[in-house]
Amino acid sequence: MRLSLAPNPWFWPRERTLAFYRDVASWPVDIVHLGETVCSKRRELSTRDWIVVAESLAEAGKEVVLSTLALVEAESEVGAMRRLVGHGGFIIEANDLTAVQLCRKAGRPFVGGPGLNVYNHQSLKLLQEDGLVRWVPGTEQGELLVRELLEALEADGGTRPELEVQVWGRQALSWSARCFTARALDVPKDACGFRCIEHPEGLPLATREGDPFLRINGVQVMGEEVVDLGPELGALRSLGVDILRLVPQPEGLEAVVQRFHDGLRTGVAPERVGAASGYWSGTAGSSRIAGT
């Protein structure tokens, strides 16, 4: 199995973002996803800037994947996506069927990102015909559902694509045309002032009882709990997972990468550090960890 770094879902200042990826170049991670997947208004880095970062990481020996928006709302966003696909130097992670169509027309293989909502083997097989070579299941697709889907694909004469599963980080729960951050701060979406940049790991949202619940991230809602599937390495290996996906966070990510790297190198599954197992087990993750 290999380690991958998911596209950064948070909005950070330009210099902080560039410094982050300079550090990533020396980390024991094999694959790095780059690009804006949440909101096209986040323009601290241009398409050209992302390409420069991609070239630098490729020179450092990383496999680079250029990730696309999960929610496409304007022709200008399609144009930016077309430039990424047209570059040709790096594989694309398609998080929307617009990107799938562009890759298919260009004859480019692509990674099926978690935004594609693949829930049955027929859909996966059709996407493979379009050029899908690697699949990242969606947030709520746990071990049982993924296993059943892949077994059905093989029973139907299909070939399993590479499988990449998120094993660390907060999980993306939804996207919307409405900007939740702008609404929370009582500013218009079209004049938001890029307030997301003030919250490097999203805007915390609590229940009425004051319990941590969600993270508001522009047009995206993230879970509050940090998912950690480190102890599940054996089950992930048994399922045939090829790539372990880690979601960026502002602090402490290098230690997380090292922990998973050591687990793969030694064969000893790391103890759980994050708060939950997410949707992986099909049960309430917090209850499962608490032993109830």
C-alpha positions in Angstrom: 0.0 0.0 0.0 1.0 3.6 -0.6 0.2 6.9 1.1 -1.5 9.8 -0.5 -2.2 13.3 0.6 -5.7 14.5 -0.3 -6.3 17.9 -1.8 -6.3 20.5 0.9 -9.9 21.4 1.6 -9.1 24.5 3.7 -8.4 28.0 2.5 -5.0 29.2 3.6 -2.9 32.3 2.6 -0.7 31.8 -0.4 2.6 31.7 1.5 1.3 29.3 4.0 0.1 27.0 1.2 3.4 27.1 -0.7 5.4 26.5 2.5 3.1 23.5 3.4 3.9 21.8 0.0 7.6 22.6 0.3 7.5 20.6 3.5 5.5 17.8 1.9 8.2 17.3 -0.6 10.4 15.7 2.1 7.6 13.6 3.8 7.3 9.9 3.2 4.1 10.3 1.2 3.9 8.8 -2.3 1.0 10.7 -3.9 0.0 14.4 -3.5 -3.3 15.8 -4.7 -3.3 19.5 -5.6 -5.9 22.0 -6.5 -9.0 23.7 -5.3 -11.9 21.3 -4.8 -14.3 23.4 -2.7 -14.8 27.0 -4.0 -13.6 28.6 -7.2 -13.5 32.0 -5.4 -10.4 30.9 -3.5 -7.7 32.3 -5.7 -4.7 32.6 -3.5 -3.0 30.3 -6.0 -3.8 30.4 -9.8 -3.9 27.4 -12.1 -0.4 28.2 -13.1 0.7 28.3 -9.5 -0.7 24.8 -8.9 1.2 23.6 -12.0 4.5 25.0 -10.6 3.9 23.3 -7.3 3.0 20.1 -9.1 6.2 20.2 -11.1 8.3 20.8 -8.0 6.7 17.9 -6.1 7.2 15.6 -9.2 10.9 16.5 -9.2 11.0 15.4 -5.5 9.7 12.0 -6.6 6.0 12.4 -5.8 3.2 11.2 -8.0 1.1 14.3 -8.5 -2.7 14.3 -9.1 -4.5 17.5 -10.0 -7.9 17.6 -8.3 -11.0 19.4 -9.6 -14.0 21.1 -8.0 -16.7 18.9 -6.6 -19.5 21.5 -7.4 -19.3 23.2 -10.8 -21.6 26.3 -11.1 -20.2 28.5 -13.8 -18.6 28.4 -17.3 -15.5 30.0 -15.9 -15.0 27.0 -13.6 -15.4 24.7 -16.6 -12.7 26.7 -18.4 -10.3 26.3 -15.4 -11.0 22.6 -15.4 -10.4 22.4 -19.1 -6.9 24.0 -18.6 -6.0 21.4 -16.0 -7.1 18.5 -18.2 -5.3 20.1 -21.2 -2.0 20.4 -19.4 -1.5 16.7 -19.9 1.4 16.4 -17.5 -0.4 15.0 -14.5 -3.4 12.7 -13.9 -6.7 14.3 -13.0 -8.9 13.5 -10.0 -12.4 14.1 -11.3 -14.8 15.1 -8.5 -17.6 16.1 -10.9 -19.0 14.6 -14.1 -17.9 17.7 -16.0 -14.3 16.6 -15.3 -15.1 13.1 -16.3 -16.5 14.3 -19.7 -13.4 16.5 -20.3 -11.0 13.6 -19.5 -13.0 11.2 -21.7 -13.0 13.7 -24.7 -9.2 14.2 -24.2 -8.5 10.5 -23.9 -7.1 11.0 -20.5 -7.2 8.4 -17.7 -8.4 9.8 -14.4 -9.0 9.2 -10.7 -12.6 9.0 -9.7 -12.8 11.3 -6.7 -15.1 11.0 -3.7 -17.4 13.7 -5.2 -18.6 11.4 -8.0 -21.1 9.5 -5.8 -20.5 5.9 -7.1 -23.0 3.6 -5.4 -23.1 0.5 -7.6 -20.8 -1.5 -9.8 -22.6 -0.6 -13.0 -21.8 3.1 -12.4 -18.2 2.2 -11.7 -17.9 0.1 -14.8 -19.3 2.9 -17.0 -16.7 5.3 -15.5 -14.0 2.8 -16.2 -15.1 2.8 -19.9 -14.6 6.6 -19.7 -11.1 6.2 -18.4 -11.3 5.7 -14.6 -8.2 3.9 -13.3 -8.4 4.6 -9.6 -11.5 5.0 -7.3 -11.9 7.0 -4.1 -15.1 5.9 -2.4 -17.4 8.6 -0.9 -17.4 9.5 2.7 -20.3 7.3 3.8 -19.2 4.2 1.9 -17.8 1.8 4.5 -16.0 -1.5 4.3 -19.1 -3.6 3.6 -20.5 -1.5 0.9 -17.1 -1.1 -0.9 -16.5 -4.9 -0.6 -19.9 -5.7 -2.1 -19.5 -3.2 -4.9 -16.1 -4.6 -5.9 -17.3 -8.2 -5.7 -20.3 -7.4 -7.9 -18.0 -5.6 -10.4 -15.7 -8.7 -10.7 -18.8 -11.1 -10.9 -20.0 -9.0 -13.8 -16.7 -9.5 -15.7 -15.2 -6.2 -14.7 -11.7 -5.4 -13.4 -11.0 -3.8 -10.1 -9.5 -0.3 -10.4 -6.9 0.9 -7.9 -8.7 1.6 -4.6 -7.9 4.6 -2.4 -9.6 5.1 1.0 -9.5 8.0 3.4 -7.9 6.8 6.6 -7.2 10.1 8.4 -8.8 13.5 8.8 -12.1 15.3 8.9 -14.6 14.0 6.4 -16.5 16.0 3.8 -20.2 15.6 4.4 -21.9 17.9 1.8 -21.5 20.7 -0.7 -24.1 23.4 -1.5 -24.5 26.4 -3.8 -25.1 28.3 -0.6 -21.9 29.4 1.3 -22.3 28.3 4.9 -19.4 30.5 6.1 -20.9 33.6 4.6 -24.3 32.8 6.1 -22.8 32.2 9.5 -21.0 35.5 9.4 -24.0 37.4 7.9 -22.3 38.5 4.7 -23.5 38.0 1.1 -21.9 35.1 -0.8 -20.9 37.4 -3.7 -19.2 39.8 -1.3 -17.9 37.3 1.3 -14.5 39.0 1.6 -12.9 35.5 1.5 -13.6 35.1 5.2 -12.8 31.3 5.0 -9.1 32.3 5.2 -9.7 33.4 8.8 -10.5 29.8 9.7 -7.6 27.5 8.7 -9.5 24.4 9.8 -13.1 25.5 9.2 -15.6 27.4 11.4 -16.6 25.2 14.4 -20.3 24.5 14.7 -21.8 23.2 18.0 -25.1 21.7 18.9 -27.5 23.6 21.1 -26.1 21.7 24.0 -22.6 23.1 23.2 -21.2 19.8 21.9 -18.8 20.1 18.9 -20.6 18.9 15.8 -19.5 20.1 12.4 -16.9 22.4 10.7 -18.2 24.9 8.2 -15.9 25.3 5.2 -17.4 27.7 2.7 -19.9 25.8 0.5 -18.7 22.6 2.2 -19.6 21.0 5.5 -17.0 18.8 7.2 -17.4 16.5 10.2 -16.0 17.6 13.5 -14.4 14.3 14.4 -11.0 13.3 13.0 -11.3 9.9 11.5 -8.4 7.5 12.1 -8.4 4.1 10.5 -4.8 3.3 11.6 -5.9 0.3 13.6 -7.8 -1.0 10.5 -4.7 -1.5 8.4 -5.3 -5.3 8.4 -8.9 -5.0 7.2 -7.9 -2.4 4.6 -5.2 -4.7 3.3 -7.7 -7.6 3.2 -10.1 -5.5 1.2 -7.4 -4.9 -1.4 -6.9 -1.2 -0.7 -4.0 0.1 -2.7 -3.7 3.7 -1.3 -4.3 5.2 2.1 -5.5 8.8 1.9 -4.7 11.5 4.5 -6.6 14.8 4.6 -4.5 17.9 5.3 -4.7 19.8 8.6 -3.0 22.9 9.8 -0.8 21.4 12.5 0.8 18.0 13.2 0.3 16.3 9.8 3.9 15.3 9.4 3.7 13.2 12.5 0.5 11.6 11.1 2.2 10.8 7.8 5.1 9.3 9.7 2.8 7.1 11.9 1.1 5.6 8.9 4.4 5.2 7.0 5.8 3.3 10.0 2.7 1.1 10.2 3.1 0.1 6.5 6.8 -0.4 6.8 6.7 -2.6 10.0 3.3 -4.3 9.3 2.2 -3.2 12.8 -1.1 -1.2 12.7 -0.7 2.1 14.6 -2.9 2.7 17.7 -5.8 5.0 17.1 -5.1 8.7 17.7 -8.0 10.3 15.9 -11.5 10.4 17.5 -13.5 8.0 15.3 -13.7 5.4 12.6 -16.2 7.4 10.6 -18.5 5.4 8.4 -16.0 2.5 7.9 -17.6 0.0 10.3 -21.2 0.9 9.5 -21.9 1.7 13.1 -21.6 4.9 15.2 -17.9 5.4 15.3 -17.8 7.2 18.7 -19.9 4.4 20.3 -17.7 1.7 18.8 -14.5 3.3 20.1 -16.1 3.8 23.5 -16.9 0.1 23.6 -20.6 0.5 23.9 
